[in-house]
């Protein structure tokens, strides 16, 4: 195990100690995030840690505390976007600061009025007479908005730009005003603390990502999101499976044969999901390393990444449901070491983070024109 993953495992132990309070009170998983900062995990990608290890960290954290894992995953998605080009001098300086201070980056991608389409924006970059730029965005959710140090926000390139002509803007906390709009009391992923905000920012033009978002999204943000989220979700599924396994094992020779068979079926499902994820990881890393990344600019790539997300999110919820059926009343009780409730509730969020229905709608259109080899 690398030093990085050893540090993440230690942070996961800390996060697990507080997971019930985080879930019960819908509070930010401060202890787990602080432990990750102490291990310099927030700057992992910027410091050269391999992407595969960062993905594995999401799985480890997902088993211990889904909220801690999701905050870590979302942050690393933003860092990956900052690292996606060598032609952004401002980002290089910021990443050095992030590494020194272990700054946490929040995400502002969704927007009221777009119908959930994150490929379009209403807000825009607006140049000001003093040479600065501003934006105002009404976001229905902002990932851990009150706890992030800085933000990566998607918006239109200019006031007269088409809704799909987007850019990503990296703005600092002291450049940002956050007007909270609503509360945060969800079914699952309660510790991610992501209510809506009206986000206003004033920033320098060089803080705008030089890569158009249509390219940044296809090459980096979308696949990295689906890959890291999927590792996190698999972590949830692994924990649910292990609790089901303990339940069957504890019964010993008197174990219900039907439940033992269900455990085997659950293992098959989990193994298939992990194999699908491993193949997607290997292919994305290979294509991302190609000069120009042409394979990632295709409809086939979009289809593959959408299939990964919809498939894994559906499978993980099914595995947690199956684990509950195996553990029975022990898994149904929140005061049991075999409790499945939090894991199941957290897994249900997977199909809603970038709605599966929207992705299936996109895939249905792509299937009419894409020839899968």
QUIRA-V878676 format. One record per residue. N is the residue number from 0. RES is the residue in one small letter. PSI is psi in whole degrees, 0 to 359 (none if undefined). D_LAST is the distance of its C-alpha to the last C-alpha in Angstrom with 2 decimals. Layout:
N/RES/PSI/D_LAST ; N/RES/PSI/D_LAST
This chain:
0/x/133/36.70 ; 1/x/163/36.88 ; 2/x/322/39.83 ; 3/x/309/37.60 ; 4/x/329/36.23 ; 5/x/319/39.75 ; 6/x/321/41.03 ; 7/x/319/38.40 ; 8/x/321/39.34 ; 9/x/319/42.96 ; 10/x/324/42.19 ; 11/x/323/40.31 ; 12/x/318/43.49 ; 13/x/314/45.49 ; 14/x/320/43.12 ; 15/x/330/43.26 ; 16/x/337/47.04 ; 17/x/4/46.96 ; 18/x/323/43.94 ; 19/x/320/46.12 ; 20/x/320/48.32 ; 21/x/315/45.40 ; 22/x/314/43.93 ; 23/x/316/47.31 ; 24/x/1/48.58 ; 25/x/47/45.33 ; 26/x/157/46.35 ; 27/x/138/44.51 ; 28/x/64/43.76 ; 29/x/321/46.04 ; 30/x/316/46.82 ; 31/x/318/43.23 ; 32/x/320/42.44 ; 33/x/322/45.70 ; 34/x/323/44.82 ; 35/x/320/41.49 ; 36/x/318/43.46 ; 37/x/327/45.96 ; 38/x/9/43.21 ; 39/x/34/41.85 ; 40/x/335/38.49 ; 41/x/335/38.07 ; 42/x/20/37.70 ; 43/x/305/35.31 ; 44/x/319/32.48 ; 45/x/332/35.14 ; 46/x/5/36.89 ; 47/x/9/33.90 ; 48/x/133/32.90 ; 49/x/144/29.26 ; 50/x/323/26.86 ; 51/x/325/25.93 ; 52/x/324/29.65 ; 53/x/320/30.01 ; 54/x/317/27.22 ; 55/x/324/29.05 ; 56/x/322/32.22 ; 57/x/321/30.82 ; 58/x/314/30.22 ; 59/x/314/33.75 ; 60/x/325/35.33 ; 61/x/323/33.48 ; 62/x/323/35.18 ; 63/x/312/38.55 ; 64/x/109/38.66 ; 65/x/322/35.79 ; 66/x/314/37.66 ; 67/x/317/38.26 ; 68/x/321/34.61 ; 69/x/319/33.48 ; 70/x/316/36.02 ; 71/x/315/34.89 ; 72/x/313/31.18 ; 73/x/317/31.95 ; 74/x/315/34.17 ; 75/x/332/31.61 ; 76/x/316/29.10 ; 77/x/319/31.83 ; 78/x/319/32.62 ; 79/x/322/29.02 ; 80/x/321/29.26 ; 81/x/330/32.52 ; 82/x/359/31.04 ; 83/x/346/28.00 ; 84/x/148/29.96 ; 85/x/1/32.77 ; 86/x/40/34.28 ; 87/x/83/36.13 ; 88/x/321/39.54 ; 89/x/320/40.72 ; 90/x/325/37.98 ; 91/x/317/38.97 ; 92/x/319/42.50 ; 93/x/318/41.48 ; 94/x/327/39.26 ; 95/x/320/42.26 ; 96/x/319/44.33 ; 97/x/317/41.77 ; 98/x/319/41.88 ; 99/x/317/45.68 ; 100/x/354/46.19 ; 101/x/55/43.09 ; 102/x/145/42.64 ; 103/x/125/40.46 ; 104/x/128/38.16 ; 105/x/166/37.62 ; 106/x/132/34.93 ; 107/x/86/35.82 ; 108/x/324/32.69 ; 109/x/157/33.41 ; 110/x/137/36.04 ; 111/x/132/38.25 ; 112/x/353/37.67 ; 113/x/359/33.92 ; 114/x/25/32.98 ; 115/x/3/30.99 ; 116/x/104/28.69 ; 117/x/0/28.68 ; 118/x/3/27.05 ; 119/x/151/30.43 ; 120/x/152/33.98 ; 121/x/317/37.50 ; 122/x/165/39.33 ; 123/x/162/39.39 ; 124/x/125/40.69 ; 125/x/109/44.20 ; 126/x/141/46.11 ; 127/x/158/49.74 ; 128/x/332/52.86 ; 129/x/6/53.41 ; 130/x/351/50.08 ; 131/x/177/48.33 ; 132/x/157/45.57 ; 133/x/162/45.42 ; 134/x/151/43.06 ; 135/x/120/43.77 ; 136/x/129/41.02 ; 137/x/103/41.51 ; 138/x/126/39.06 ; 139/x/336/38.91 ; 140/x/143/37.95 ; 141/x/117/38.43 ; 142/x/119/37.20 ; 143/x/48/40.41 ; 144/x/322/42.07 ; 145/x/349/45.62 ; 146/x/351/44.74 ; 147/x/146/42.43 ; 148/x/325/44.06 ; 149/x/176/41.86 ; 150/x/144/39.08 ; 151/x/118/35.82 ; 152/x/135/35.81 ; 153/x/142/33.44 ; 154/x/168/35.28 ; 155/x/151/35.35 ; 156/x/325/36.06 ; 157/x/164/39.35 ; 158/x/330/41.46 ; 159/x/11/40.41 ; 160/x/153/36.65 ; 161/x/154/34.12 ; 162/x/331/33.12 ; 163/x/356/29.62 ; 164/x/80/31.10 ; 165/x/159/31.44 ; 166/x/168/32.52 ; 167/x/135/33.20 ; 168/x/130/36.84 ; 169/x/110/38.19 ; 170/x/148/41.73 ; 171/x/160/44.26 ; 172/x/318/46.22 ; 173/x/359/49.45 ; 174/x/4/47.85 ; 175/x/139/46.77 ; 176/x/130/48.61 ; 177/x/115/47.19 ; 178/x/108/48.66 ; 179/x/138/47.63 ; 180/x/84/46.68 ; 181/x/181/46.69 ; 182/x/180/46.61 ; 183/x/99/44.11 ; 184/x/67/44.50 ; 185/x/173/41.02 ; 186/x/313/40.02 ; 187/x/180/38.06 ; 188/x/43/37.26 ; 189/x/331/40.88 ; 190/x/357/41.55 ; 191/x/343/39.06 ; 192/x/68/41.85 ; 193/x/61/39.87 ; 194/x/180/42.04 ; 195/x/154/41.96 ; 196/x/151/43.72 ; 197/x/114/44.71 ; 198/x/121/43.69 ; 199/x/136/45.72 ; 200/x/147/45.38 ; 201/x/127/47.08 ; 202/x/169/45.42 ; 203/x/150/45.29 ; 204/x/329/42.82 ; 205/x/357/41.39 ; 206/x/1/40.17 ; 207/x/128/37.41 ; 208/x/131/34.03 ; 209/x/345/33.38 ; 210/x/128/29.64 ; 211/x/144/28.92 ; 212/x/330/27.76 ; 213/x/326/24.66 ; 214/x/315/23.50 ; 215/x/318/25.22 ; 216/x/313/23.67 ; 217/x/320/20.04 ; 218/x/328/20.50 ; 219/x/294/23.10 ; 220/x/311/24.78 ; 221/x/305/22.02 ; 222/x/321/19.82 ; 223/x/320/23.05 ; 224/x/309/24.56 ; 225/x/324/21.84 ; 226/x/313/21.78 ; 227/x/317/25.58 ; 228/x/318/26.26 ; 229/x/322/23.95 ; 230/x/318/25.88 ; 231/x/312/29.07 ; 232/x/321/28.11 ; 233/x/323/27.18 ; 234/x/318/30.64 ; 235/x/315/32.20 ; 236/x/320/30.45 ; 237/x/316/31.57 ; 238/x/318/35.12 ; 239/x/317/35.11 ; 240/x/316/33.88 ; 241/x/325/36.55 ; 242/x/322/39.21 ; 243/x/320/38.18 ; 244/x/318/38.32 ; 245/x/323/41.81 ; 246/x/314/42.89 ; 247/x/318/42.01 ; 248/x/322/43.42 ; 249/x/333/46.64 ; 250/x/342/47.31 ; 251/x/217/47.58 ; 252/x/340/48.37 ; 253/x/9/48.95 ; 254/x/137/45.41 ; 255/x/123/44.16 ; 256/x/329/41.79 ; 257/x/318/39.72 ; 258/x/323/39.29 ; 259/x/321/38.43 ; 260/x/320/35.70 ; 261/x/324/34.41 ; 262/x/318/34.38 ; 263/x/318/32.16 ; 264/x/322/29.74 ; 265/x/321/29.86 ; 266/x/320/29.10 ; 267/x/316/25.99 ; 268/x/316/24.78 ; 269/x/318/25.74 ; 270/x/319/24.10 ; 271/x/320/20.74 ; 272/x/317/21.07 ; 273/x/324/22.08 ; 274/x/319/19.22 ; 275/x/318/16.70 ; 276/x/319/18.83 ; 277/x/319/19.13 ; 278/x/319/15.41 ; 279/x/321/15.27 ; 280/x/311/18.44 ; 281/x/318/17.39 ; 282/x/316/14.26 ; 283/x/317/16.42 ; 284/x/322/19.28 ; 285/x/315/17.41 ; 286/x/326/16.03 ; 287/x/330/19.47 ; 288/x/348/21.21 ; 289/x/140/19.54 ; 290/x/126/22.11 ; 291/x/346/21.71 ; 292/x/48/18.83 ; 293/x/327/16.60 ; 294/x/337/13.33 ; 295/x/352/15.36 ; 296/x/26/16.42 ; 297/x/158/13.25 ; 298/x/328/12.73 ; 299/x/320/9.45 ; 300/x/316/11.89 ; 301/x/316/14.47 ; 302/x/315/12.51 ; 303/x/315/11.75 ; 304/x/323/15.40 ; 305/x/321/16.77 ; 306/x/319/15.16 ; 307/x/310/16.70 ; 308/x/311/20.01 ; 309/x/322/20.31 ; 310/x/311/19.31 ; 311/x/317/21.60 ; 312/x/321/24.40 ; 313/x/318/24.49 ; 314/x/317/24.38 ; 315/x/317/27.16 ; 316/x/321/29.47 ; 317/x/320/28.95 ; 318/x/317/29.81 ; 319/x/321/32.92 ; 320/x/317/33.94 ; 321/x/321/33.58 ; 322/x/323/35.64 ; 323/x/319/38.32 ; 324/x/326/38.58 ; 325/x/316/39.08 ; 326/x/336/41.63 ; 327/x/221/43.49 ; 328/x/330/46.54 ; 329/x/321/46.37 ; 330/x/335/42.99 ; 331/x/334/44.29 ; 332/x/132/47.25 ; 333/x/342/46.87 ; 334/x/17/49.67 ; 335/x/145/47.97 ; 336/x/346/46.22 ; 337/x/12/43.48 ; 338/x/134/43.10 ; 339/x/347/39.64 ; 340/x/307/40.67 ; 341/x/318/39.83 ; 342/x/317/36.49 ; 343/x/315/35.53 ; 344/x/319/36.79 ; 345/x/323/34.96 ; 346/x/331/31.67 ; 347/x/340/32.05 ; 348/x/339/31.89 ; 349/x/320/28.25 ; 350/x/347/26.99 ; 351/x/339/29.43 ; 352/x/102/28.66 ; 353/x/94/26.52 ; 354/x/130/26.65 ; 355/x/324/23.86 ; 356/x/317/24.82 ; 357/x/319/24.25 ; 358/x/322/20.79 ; 359/x/324/19.86 ; 360/x/316/21.35 ; 361/x/314/19.22 ; 362/x/323/15.98 ; 363/x/321/17.15 ; 364/x/318/17.50 ; 365/x/324/14.18 ; 366/x/339/12.41 ; 367/x/341/14.33 ; 368/x/340/12.80 ; 369/x/133/9.40 ; 370/x/109/6.34 ; 371/x/127/3.80 ; 372/x/none/0.00
